[in-house]
Structures are given as structure tokens and as C-alpha cells.
Amino acid sequence: MSGVEFVLEEDLGKATLVADQISSVNLADVLDVHGALGVSQTQRRITQDQKAPDGSAWKEHSKGYGATRGGSQGLLHSEGDLVTSIDHVSGSDDVSWGSPVVYAAIHQFGGTIKPKNGARLFFMMGGAAVAASQITIPARPYLGLSSEDVREHEDTMVHFMEGLLT
């Protein structure tokens, strides 16, 4: 019979070493890195990009409220409470990031604020007292992954895996 014979004579020591390195990786540490990256991306979105993860523009403030904002204040960035509250929690097989501040969700999802007691909400705006039956805050999504964010997470994993292989 005619044919071709292929014989592999290779030291599998390097492959075994790499397999051992991969199996010894602590997934929680990897997830912690991705959580910290997600926090950084979210903070950048709030302070610099000022647009949703899908690239859509956030709705501007109402004319009245916009007049009370300083020139350096962004749509979701005034005194920095939201941006500095962004943090992550990683477990053995998952990671999440977000904000615990009470108003974080209404900025992410939007909504209508109505008075709990009485017929009107009372607050100060631009030094003037305001009474309103309700206030509607538009959604300004800041949590999530843009396509650029996804690439950054993928690049982080590639860099990590390359480190194991060298």
C-alpha cells in the first residue's frame, strides 16, 4: 500500500505547562478585572461620552433646569455623586457593576416622579421655588456595553491569554 506516514515527535512539556496554567486561573480574578473595566467604561460614558451604550444621544435637560447647570456640568455629572458611586461586585462566576445611589435607576430607565403626600412636589430650581404635580425624567442609559466596550473586554481577554502562553 502506498501512502504517507506522519509522525509527531514533539516534547509536549510546553503544551502541558500551558494547560496547567489555564486550569489554575482563578476565574473570580478574571471577572474582577472585567468588572473594574466596566466601571471605568461607565464612568467615561457619564463624564465624557454622554451618550447611551448603543450610541444614541441622551436627551438634553429641560430649558428651565438646563439654565441652572454650570458650564462644566454634564447631563449626568454635576457634583460627581453618581459617577463616583459606580462600583462592581464579582463572584466566582459572575460580575456586575452599577450604582447604589437612589436616583441611579431613574436616570438609567427614565420615569415620572409624583408626590407621595399631597398634590404637588416642591423643590428649588435656580434659586426659585417650584411646585409641580409631577416631574418626568427621560431615560439616559449609562449602564451597558457599547461595541467599543465589548472590543475592549475582548482585547483584555486576548492579552490575558497571551500572557499565559508566553
C-alpha positions as protocol buffer text, in pm:
chain_id: "A"
residue {
  index: 1
  type: MET
  ca { x: 0 y: 0 z: 0 }
}
residue {
  index: 2
  type: SER
  ca { x: 127 y: 343 z: -80 }
}
residue {
  index: 3
  type: GLY
  ca { x: 62 y: 633 z: 150 }
}
residue {
  index: 4
  type: VAL
  ca { x: 205 y: 898 z: 370 }
}
residue {
  index: 5
  type: GLU
  ca { x: 312 y: 850 z: 725 }
}
residue {
  index: 6
  type: PHE
  ca { x: 306 y: 1139 z: 968 }
}
residue {
  index: 7
  type: VAL
  ca { x: 494 y: 1101 z: 1291 }
}
residue {
  index: 8
  type: LEU
  ca { x: 474 y: 1366 z: 1562 }
}
residue {
  index: 9
  type: GLU
  ca { x: 781 y: 1371 z: 1774 }
}
residue {
  index: 10
  type: GLU
  ca { x: 734 y: 1677 z: 1990 }
}
residue {
  index: 11
  type: ASP
  ca { x: 803 y: 1749 z: 2351 }
}
residue {
  index: 12
  type: LEU
  ca { x: 459 y: 1817 z: 2496 }
}
residue {
  index: 13
  type: GLY
  ca { x: 606 y: 1982 z: 2802 }
}
residue {
  index: 14
  type: LYS
  ca { x: 513 y: 2337 z: 2688 }
}
residue {
  index: 15
  type: ALA
  ca { x: 157 y: 2232 z: 2598 }
}
residue {
  index: 16
  type: THR
  ca { x: 119 y: 2061 z: 2935 }
}
residue {
  index: 17
  type: LEU
  ca { x: 254 y: 2370 z: 3112 }
}
residue {
  index: 18
  type: VAL
  ca { x: 8 y: 2598 z: 2928 }
}
residue {
  index: 19
  type: ALA
  ca { x: -282 y: 2363 z: 3006 }
}
residue {
  index: 20
  type: ASP
  ca { x: -182 y: 2366 z: 3372 }
}
residue {
  index: 21
  type: GLN
  ca { x: -163 y: 2748 z: 3370 }
}
residue {
  index: 22
  type: ILE
  ca { x: -507 y: 2777 z: 3212 }
}
residue {
  index: 23
  type: SER
  ca { x: -663 y: 2530 z: 3454 }
}
residue {
  index: 24
  type: SER
  ca { x: -513 y: 2715 z: 3750 }
}
residue {
  index: 25
  type: VAL
  ca { x: -660 y: 3052 z: 3652 }
}
residue {
  index: 26
  type: ASN
  ca { x: -887 y: 3194 z: 3919 }
}
residue {
  index: 27
  type: LEU
  ca { x: -1199 y: 3295 z: 3726 }
}
residue {
  index: 28
  type: ALA
  ca { x: -1300 y: 3534 z: 4004 }
}
residue {
  index: 29
  type: ASP
  ca { x: -981 y: 3733 z: 3942 }
}
residue {
  index: 30
  type: VAL
  ca { x: -1054 y: 3749 z: 3569 }
}
residue {
  index: 31
  type: LEU
  ca { x: -1409 y: 3865 z: 3639 }
}
residue {
  index: 32
  type: ASP
  ca { x: -1281 y: 4125 z: 3884 }
}
residue {
  index: 33
  type: VAL
  ca { x: -1065 y: 4275 z: 3607 }
}
residue {
  index: 34
  type: HIS
  ca { x: -1367 y: 4288 z: 3375 }
}
residue {
  index: 35
  type: GLY
  ca { x: -1576 y: 4448 z: 3649 }
}
residue {
  index: 36
  type: ALA
  ca { x: -1316 y: 4720 z: 3705 }
}
residue {
  index: 37
  type: LEU
  ca { x: -1302 y: 4776 z: 3329 }
}
residue {
  index: 38
  type: GLY
  ca { x: -1683 y: 4803 z: 3315 }
}
residue {
  index: 39
  type: VAL
  ca { x: -1675 y: 5062 z: 3594 }
}
residue {
  index: 40
  type: SER
  ca { x: -1414 y: 5265 z: 3408 }
}
residue {
  index: 41
  type: GLN
  ca { x: -1612 y: 5248 z: 3083 }
}
residue {
  index: 42
  type: THR
  ca { x: -1932 y: 5356 z: 3260 }
}
residue {
  index: 43
  type: GLN
  ca { x: -1758 y: 5647 z: 3433 }
}
residue {
  index: 44
  type: ARG
  ca { x: -1614 y: 5759 z: 3098 }
}
residue {
  index: 45
  type: ARG
  ca { x: -1963 y: 5739 z: 2944 }
}
residue {
  index: 46
  type: ILE
  ca { x: -2103 y: 5967 z: 3217 }
}
residue {
  index: 47
  type: THR
  ca { x: -1822 y: 6224 z: 3225 }
}
residue {
  index: 48
  type: GLN
  ca { x: -1702 y: 6231 z: 2864 }
}
residue {
  index: 49
  type: ASP
  ca { x: -1909 y: 6046 z: 2604 }
}
residue {
  index: 50
  type: GLN
  ca { x: -2251 y: 6149 z: 2741 }
}
residue {
  index: 51
  type: LYS
  ca { x: -2440 y: 5905 z: 2523 }
}
residue {
  index: 52
  type: ALA
  ca { x: -2604 y: 5566 z: 2566 }
}
residue {
  index: 53
  type: PRO
  ca { x: -2408 y: 5244 z: 2511 }
}
residue {
  index: 54
  type: ASP
  ca { x: -2591 y: 5200 z: 2180 }
}
residue {
  index: 55
  type: GLY
  ca { x: -2454 y: 5538 z: 2069 }
}
residue {
  index: 56
  type: SER
  ca { x: -2781 y: 5729 z: 2089 }
}
residue {
  index: 57
  type: ALA
  ca { x: -2768 y: 6081 z: 2229 }
}
residue {
  index: 58
  type: TRP
  ca { x: -2906 y: 6149 z: 2574 }
}
residue {
  index: 59
  type: LYS
  ca { x: -3198 y: 6389 z: 2582 }
}
residue {
  index: 60
  type: GLU
  ca { x: -3099 y: 6740 z: 2687 }
}
residue {
  index: 61
  type: HIS
  ca { x: -3223 y: 6893 z: 3012 }
}
residue {
  index: 62
  type: SER
  ca { x: -3541 y: 7098 z: 3005 }
}
residue {
  index: 63
  type: LYS
  ca { x: -3481 y: 7464 z: 2929 }
}
residue {
  index: 64
  type: GLY
  ca { x: -3560 y: 7569 z: 3287 }
}
residue {
  index: 65
  type: TYR
  ca { x: -3339 y: 7308 z: 3450 }
}
residue {
  index: 66
  type: GLY
  ca { x: -3063 y: 7349 z: 3193 }
}
residue {
  index: 67
  type: ALA
  ca { x: -3034 y: 7717 z: 3285 }
}
residue {
  index: 68
  type: THR
  ca { x: -2939 y: 7619 z: 3640 }
}
residue {
  index: 69
  type: ARG
  ca { x: -2650 y: 7394 z: 3532 }
}
residue {
  index: 70
  type: GLY
  ca { x: -2290 y: 7516 z: 3531 }
}
residue {
  index: 71
  type: GLY
  ca { x: -2086 y: 7503 z: 3212 }
}
residue {
  index: 72
  type: SER
  ca { x: -1873 y: 7210 z: 3331 }
}
residue {
  index: 73
  type: GLN
  ca { x: -2169 y: 7002 z: 3441 }
}
residue {
  index: 74
  type: GLY
  ca { x: -2275 y: 6721 z: 3211 }
}
residue {
  index: 75
  type: LEU
  ca { x: -2617 y: 6567 z: 3172 }
}
residue {
  index: 76
  type: LEU
  ca { x: -2550 y: 6308 z: 3445 }
}
residue {
  index: 77
  type: HIS
  ca { x: -2246 y: 6468 z: 3604 }
}
residue {
  index: 78
  type: SER
  ca { x: -2286 y: 6755 z: 3844 }
}
residue {
  index: 79
  type: GLU
  ca { x: -2121 y: 6707 z: 4182 }
}
residue {
  index: 80
  type: GLY
  ca { x: -1991 y: 6362 z: 4091 }
}
residue {
  index: 81
  type: ASP
  ca { x: -2205 y: 6151 z: 4323 }
}
residue {
  index: 82
  type: LEU
  ca { x: -2334 y: 5918 z: 4050 }
}
residue {
  index: 83
  type: VAL
  ca { x: -2001 y: 5872 z: 3874 }
}
residue {
  index: 84
  type: THR
  ca { x: -1807 y: 5809 z: 4194 }
}
residue {
  index: 85
  type: SER
  ca { x: -2069 y: 5564 z: 4317 }
}
residue {
  index: 86
  type: ILE
  ca { x: -2022 y: 5329 z: 4019 }
}
residue {
  index: 87
  type: ASP
  ca { x: -1866 y: 5008 z: 4150 }
}
residue {
  index: 88
  type: HIS
  ca { x: -1852 y: 4640 z: 4069 }
}
residue {
  index: 89
  type: VAL
  ca { x: -1913 y: 4315 z: 4251 }
}
residue {
  index: 90
  type: SER
  ca { x: -1758 y: 3995 z: 4125 }
}
residue {
  index: 91
  type: GLY
  ca { x: -1825 y: 3642 z: 4237 }
}
residue {
  index: 92
  type: SER
  ca { x: -1681 y: 3308 z: 4143 }
}
residue {
  index: 93
  type: ASP
  ca { x: -1867 y: 3301 z: 3810 }
}
residue {
  index: 94
  type: ASP
  ca { x: -2025 y: 3642 z: 3751 }
}
residue {
  index: 95
  type: VAL
  ca { x: -1961 y: 4014 z: 3769 }
}
residue {
  index: 96
  type: SER
  ca { x: -2191 y: 4315 z: 3773 }
}
residue {
  index: 97
  type: TRP
  ca { x: -2147 y: 4689 z: 3803 }
}
residue {
  index: 98
  type: GLY
  ca { x: -2376 y: 4978 z: 3875 }
}
residue {
  index: 99
  type: SER
  ca { x: -2463 y: 5239 z: 4134 }
}
residue {
  index: 100
  type: PRO
  ca { x: -2638 y: 5218 z: 4470 }
}
residue {
  index: 101
  type: VAL
  ca { x: -2747 y: 5584 z: 4475 }
}
residue {
  index: 102
  type: VAL
  ca { x: -3122 y: 5622 z: 4499 }
}
residue {
  index: 103
  type: TYR
  ca { x: -3161 y: 5819 z: 4174 }
}
residue {
  index: 104
  type: ALA
  ca { x: -2939 y: 5592 z: 3959 }
}
residue {
  index: 105
  type: ALA
  ca { x: -3228 y: 5384 z: 3824 }
}
residue {
  index: 106
  type: ILE
  ca { x: -3442 y: 5678 z: 3713 }
}
residue {
  index: 107
  type: HIS
  ca { x: -3152 y: 5812 z: 3508 }
}
residue {
  index: 108
  type: GLN
  ca { x: -3094 y: 5470 z: 3350 }
}
residue {
  index: 109
  type: PHE
  ca { x: -3459 y: 5389 z: 3274 }
}
residue {
  index: 110
  type: GLY
  ca { x: -3640 y: 5725 z: 3298 }
}
residue {
  index: 111
  type: GLY
  ca { x: -3967 y: 5771 z: 3477 }
}
residue {
  index: 112
  type: THR
  ca { x: -4220 y: 6003 z: 3631 }
}
residue {
  index: 113
  type: ILE
  ca { x: -4186 y: 6128 z: 3987 }
}
residue {
  index: 114
  type: LYS
  ca { x: -4514 y: 6203 z: 4162 }
}
residue {
  index: 115
  type: PRO
  ca { x: -4574 y: 6335 z: 4513 }
}
residue {
  index: 116
  type: LYS
  ca { x: -4618 y: 6073 z: 4786 }
}
residue {
  index: 117
  type: ASN
  ca { x: -4810 y: 6305 z: 5016 }
}
residue {
  index: 118
  type: GLY
  ca { x: -5009 y: 6596 z: 4883 }
}
residue {
  index: 119
  type: ALA
  ca { x: -5088 y: 6711 z: 4535 }
}
residue {
  index: 120
  type: ARG
  ca { x: -4757 y: 6876 z: 4441 }
}
residue {
  index: 121
  type: LEU
  ca { x: -4383 y: 6831 z: 4451 }
}
residue {
  index: 122
  type: PHE
  ca { x: -4194 y: 7129 z: 4589 }
}
residue {
  index: 123
  type: PHE
  ca { x: -3828 y: 7198 z: 4512 }
}
residue {
  index: 124
  type: MET
  ca { x: -3583 y: 7477 z: 4437 }
}
residue {
  index: 125
  type: MET
  ca { x: -3454 y: 7538 z: 4086 }
}
residue {
  index: 126
  type: GLY
  ca { x: -3223 y: 7825 z: 4002 }
}
residue {
  index: 127
  type: GLY
  ca { x: -3299 y: 7996 z: 4330 }
}
residue {
  index: 128
  type: ALA
  ca { x: -3674 y: 7989 z: 4272 }
}
residue {
  index: 129
  type: ALA
  ca { x: -3933 y: 7773 z: 4444 }
}
residue {
  index: 130
  type: VAL
  ca { x: -4113 y: 7537 z: 4207 }
}
residue {
  index: 131
  type: ALA
  ca { x: -4432 y: 7338 z: 4260 }
}
residue {
  index: 132
  type: ALA
  ca { x: -4523 y: 7064 z: 4014 }
}
residue {
  index: 133
  type: SER
  ca { x: -4780 y: 6786 z: 4002 }
}
residue {
  index: 134
  type: GLN
  ca { x: -4514 y: 6554 z: 3858 }
}
residue {
  index: 135
  type: ILE
  ca { x: -4169 y: 6553 z: 3701 }
}
residue {
  index: 136
  type: THR
  ca { x: -4072 y: 6330 z: 3409 }
}
residue {
  index: 137
  type: ILE
  ca { x: -3708 y: 6239 z: 3374 }
}
residue {
  index: 138
  type: PRO
  ca { x: -3610 y: 6089 z: 3039 }
}
residue {
  index: 139
  type: ALA
  ca { x: -3403 y: 5772 z: 3023 }
}
residue {
  index: 140
  type: ARG
  ca { x: -3033 y: 5841 z: 2984 }
}
residue {
  index: 141
  type: PRO
  ca { x: -2886 y: 5491 z: 2978 }
}
residue {
  index: 142
  type: TYR
  ca { x: -2531 y: 5485 z: 3109 }
}
residue {
  index: 143
  type: LEU
  ca { x: -2501 y: 5117 z: 3203 }
}
residue {
  index: 144
  type: GLY
  ca { x: -2435 y: 4859 z: 2935 }
}
residue {
  index: 145
  type: LEU
  ca { x: -2171 y: 4775 z: 2678 }
}
residue {
  index: 146
  type: SER
  ca { x: -2109 y: 4965 z: 2358 }
}
residue {
  index: 147
  type: SER
  ca { x: -1948 y: 4783 z: 2067 }
}
residue {
  index: 148
  type: GLU
  ca { x: -1622 y: 4961 z: 2159 }
}
residue {
  index: 149
  type: ASP
  ca { x: -1661 y: 4841 z: 2519 }
}
residue {
  index: 150
  type: VAL
  ca { x: -1709 y: 4483 z: 2401 }
}
residue {
  index: 151
  type: ARG
  ca { x: -1391 y: 4506 z: 2192 }
}
residue {
  index: 152
  type: GLU
  ca { x: -1204 y: 4639 z: 2495 }
}
residue {
  index: 153
  type: HIS
  ca { x: -1324 y: 4343 z: 2705 }
}
residue {
  index: 154
  type: GLU
  ca { x: -1226 y: 4102 z: 2427 }
}
residue {
  index: 155
  type: ASP
  ca { x: -883 y: 4264 z: 2395 }
}
residue {
  index: 156
  type: THR
  ca { x: -837 y: 4231 z: 2771 }
}
residue {
  index: 157
  type: MET
  ca { x: -908 y: 3858 z: 2750 }
}
residue {
  index: 158
  type: VAL
  ca { x: -677 y: 3813 z: 2450 }
}
residue {
  index: 159
  type: HIS
  ca { x: -398 y: 3995 z: 2635 }
}
residue {
  index: 160
  type: PHE
  ca { x: -460 y: 3778 z: 2942 }
}
residue {
  index: 161
  type: MET
  ca { x: -449 y: 3456 z: 2737 }
}
residue {
  index: 162
  type: GLU
  ca { x: -134 y: 3569 z: 2556 }
}
residue {
  index: 163
  type: GLY
  ca { x: 25 y: 3619 z: 2896 }
}
residue {
  index: 164
  type: LEU
  ca { x: -46 y: 3255 z: 2978 }
}
residue {
  index: 165
  type: LEU
  ca { x: 108 y: 3138 z: 2652 }
}
residue {
  index: 166
  type: THR
  ca { x: 437 y: 3323 z: 2686 }
}
